[in-house]
Amino acid sequence: MSTQPRPREALLGLTPYGSGRPADAALPRHRLSSNESPFAPSPAVVEAAQRAARDAHRYPALVGEPLIELLAARHGRRRDEIAVGSGSVALIEQFVRAYAGPGDEVLMPWRSYEVYPLVIAGAGAQAVTAPLTAAQGVDVDALAARVTPRTRVLLLCNPNNPTGEALGAAALDALIERVPPSVLVVLDEAYREFVTRADVPDGAERYRDRPNVAVLRTFSKAYSLAGLRVGWCAAPPALIDGLRRVAPPFPVSAPALAAAAAALAETELLAQRTAAVVAERERMRRGLGELGLPVGDPQANFVWLPVAAAAADFAAAFLAAGVGVRLFPGEGVRITVGQADDSTAVLRAAAAWCERPQRQRGER
Ligand SMILES: Cc1ncc(COP(=O)(O)O)c(C=O)c1O
């Protein structure tokens, strides 16, 4: 018998989260695999972080009070309805740990954000998945049918990562209505800023009076701060209280708090940058569609191509052309939207791949 410490059995079969790129591989010229912003933070944001770093011998605000205050004012909420964390992924983990444990079920559509199953296993709970629709969107009926007396949490990402499809207000209302009030609905809106479909709601606004709905947002995508790790949550005070029960002290560093506050003030820059990404997304969607590739209705800062058996070959051909995309073997590839030169490289690589005979494209 081994005398070494072993992680819990439930964790041994899991693949840790990763970019899919070997650690020692050179970075591709076009880094389109992690849904990052193509824009660096503004000089004012960098300066705010630098200024805060001068006091790095002190702990930051206990629960991120200054940023909470700003977010509450911006969204017309009370301070006890807002929490911040080290990326929204930390808040997802806190919610799952606080509300589900061994013997409990956490429901989610699948395929969805790869971190969800890891977090659920980490809490010792059971993941229950509902398949997507044929159009790669969340299937409300399939999810509702899988609610059991043991369901504690529903993790729902809108728009969905990696497929980019979004539920409109009517479908989302219907789903939330069909979930018992004792089930915590975590509505993960990491990509909300990129949504252009008029019927897709702002969940933080629409569900503010729902006692069982918590909405998550992040500074990692539209706000260009992935490297500083700041996410936030809007929820009724009772849910924020639940979240805080498993929160680490000082969850967000002082430079990150300062940078997020400065980024929040740059509303015009955010609008410009978001519009630029959306314009490139539409260009990619059109161009890939014209090549006959299966693009749906992407509502985030990425495009999903469910090319199934050809996915690995597609990703390899892209990498050879200097474009790094996220491969989901046997399912598809997800391509982050960047700037114009990124889209041009994507469209070129895709056209070259489509011109190759089917036999050479890994298709059967
Ligand atoms: C759906 C979804 N939620 C949450 C996150 C986590 O974002 P962060 O922890 O950087 O806020 C991501 C990141 O890719 C995501 O795709």
Ligand as a Chemical Component Dictionary entry (heavy atoms), coordinates in Angstrom:
data_LIG
# 
_chem_comp.id                   LIG 
_chem_comp.type                 NON-POLYMER 
_chem_comp.pdbx_formal_charge   0 
_chem_comp.three_letter_code    LIG 
# 
loop_
_chem_comp_atom.comp_id 
_chem_comp_atom.atom_id 
_chem_comp_atom.alt_atom_id 
_chem_comp_atom.type_symbol 
_chem_comp_atom.charge 
_chem_comp_atom.model_Cartn_x 
_chem_comp_atom.model_Cartn_y 
_chem_comp_atom.model_Cartn_z 
_chem_comp_atom.pdbx_ordinal 
LIG C1 C1 C 0 -18.182 30.934 -18.744 1  
LIG C2 C2 C 0 -17.038 31.434 -17.961 2  
LIG N1 N1 N 0 -17.206 31.744 -16.693 3  
LIG C3 C3 C 0 -16.199 32.184 -15.946 4  
LIG C4 C4 C 0 -14.943 32.327 -16.488 5  
LIG C5 C5 C 0 -13.839 32.728 -15.568 6  
LIG O1 O1 O 0 -13.440 33.984 -15.714 7  
LIG P1 P1 P 0 -12.531 34.676 -14.630 8  
LIG O2 O2 O 0 -12.261 33.717 -13.520 9  
LIG O3 O3 O 0 -11.313 35.075 -15.342 10 
LIG O4 O4 O 0 -13.374 35.814 -14.149 11 
LIG C6 C6 C 0 -14.708 32.030 -17.813 12 
LIG C7 C7 C 0 -13.370 32.172 -18.391 13 
LIG O5 O5 O 0 -13.063 31.793 -19.460 14 
LIG C8 C8 C 0 -15.785 31.553 -18.580 15 
LIG O6 O6 O 0 -15.628 31.223 -19.850 16 
# 
loop_
_chem_comp_bond.comp_id 
_chem_comp_bond.atom_id_1 
_chem_comp_bond.atom_id_2 
_chem_comp_bond.value_order 
_chem_comp_bond.pdbx_ordinal 
LIG C1 C2 SING 1  
LIG C2 N1 SING 2  
LIG C2 C8 DOUB 3  
LIG N1 C3 DOUB 4  
LIG C3 C4 SING 5  
LIG C4 C5 SING 6  
LIG C4 C6 DOUB 7  
LIG C5 O1 SING 8  
LIG O1 P1 SING 9  
LIG P1 O2 DOUB 10 
LIG P1 O3 SING 11 
LIG P1 O4 SING 12 
LIG C6 C7 SING 13 
LIG C6 C8 SING 14 
LIG C7 O5 DOUB 15 
LIG C8 O6 SING 16 
# 
